[in-house]
Amino acid sequence: MRKKKESLRASILESLKNRNKSRARQATGKSDRPEGTLIASYNVHKCVGADRRFDPERTSRVIHEIDADVIGLQEADTRFGERTGILDLRRLERETGLIPVPITGVTKAHGWHGNVVLFKQGTVRDVHQINLPGLEPRGALIAELELARGGSLRIIAAHLGLLHRSRAQQTRLIVDLMNDGGETPTILLGDLNEWRLGDRSSLNTFQNAFGPLPPAVPSFPSTLPLLALDRIMANRRGMISVVEVHDSPLARVASDHLPIKAVVSLEALDADIRVHSQTA
């Protein structure tokens, strides 16, 4: 019990420190947008903010703020009945250049079980819509993209279940899919709903495919982030930069999650392509 209290205290202090850093950057006018190919993940909570107000326009403004080249969204559709998309994707494309990875078998939904992958420049080589096991209806969207700046990249966008047993099944399935997918550079992103660390964490299964997990970055709840429910990880060492939250005044209220983001190293992708072309 004492260890848990110390961990919670450390999380609170780290969250406050990160928030102070963010406010300092805003005060100096420095942009949070790093150089390079930016990827991000954002649980938009069906466009209901921390103030319990439904506001898709506000959510779209946060996506605009992030300015990602590739972004995975969770909870972008209504959940029950016939899933219906909530955001104005056509307007988002006009204003940001982001277009959705196409999916099949749905009429009104933006994505697959609420998962949407948006990208700016490049082409879609392949798409797979995966039903994940568990008591809740959950899914993963797998998109293979050819980036305009060079290099191919596979994105697995997922939203795992609330139950530990379901997450354990879902992580095993995703690792199996990784093993069947060849050597394509891959990034897994999404709301993985896992706050446990150590041996009890269902995320340990991912180490078979992704190696040691990157440090946890608290993103929930958005008003004072304590839990690292949202993750970005890659199956190549050095392929992504340090993962960080997008912490802005608007993001703190637009959803109960803060977005997270990282930069893809195109040099690492190019090196991977050269190695495989030489061994093919």
Stockholm file with secondary structure:
# STOCKHOLM 1.0

chainA/1-280         MRKKKESLRASILESLKNRNKSRARQATGKSDRPEGTLIASYNVHKCVGADRRFDPERTSRVIHEIDADVIGLQEADTRFGERTGILDLRRLERETGLIPVPITGVTKAHGWHGNVVLFKQGTVRDVHQINLPGLEPRGALIAELELARGGSLRIIAAHLGLLHRSRAQQTRLIVDLMNDGGETPTILLGDLNEWRLGDRSSLNTFQNAFGPLPPAVPSFPSTLPLLALDRIMANRRGMISVVEVHDSPLARVASDHLPIKAVVSLEALDADIRVHSQTA
#=GR chainA/1-280 SS CHHHHHHHHHHHHHHHHHHHHHHHHHHHTCCCCCSSEEEEEEECGGGBCTTSCBCHHHHHHHHHHHCCSEEEEESCBCCSSSCCBCSCHHHHHHHHCCEECCCSSCSSCSSBTTBEEEESSEEEEEEEEEEECSSSCEEEEEEEEEETTSCEEEEEEEECCSSHHHHHHHHHHHHHHHHTSTTCCEEEEEECCCCCCGGGCGGGGGHHHHCSCCCCCCCBSTTSCCBCCEEEEESSTTSBCCCEECCCHHHHHHSSSCCEEEEECHHHHHHHHHHHHHHC
#=GC SS_cons         CHHHHHHHHHHHHHHHHHHHHHHHHHHHTCCCCCSSEEEEEEECGGGBCTTSCBCHHHHHHHHHHHCCSEEEEESCBCCSSSCCBCSCHHHHHHHHCCEECCCSSCSSCSSBTTBEEEESSEEEEEEEEEEECSSSCEEEEEEEEEETTSCEEEEEEEECCSSHHHHHHHHHHHHHHHHTSTTCCEEEEEECCCCCCGGGCGGGGGHHHHCSCCCCCCCBSTTSCCBCCEEEEESSTTSBCCCEECCCHHHHHHSSSCCEEEEECHHHHHHHHHHHHHHC
//
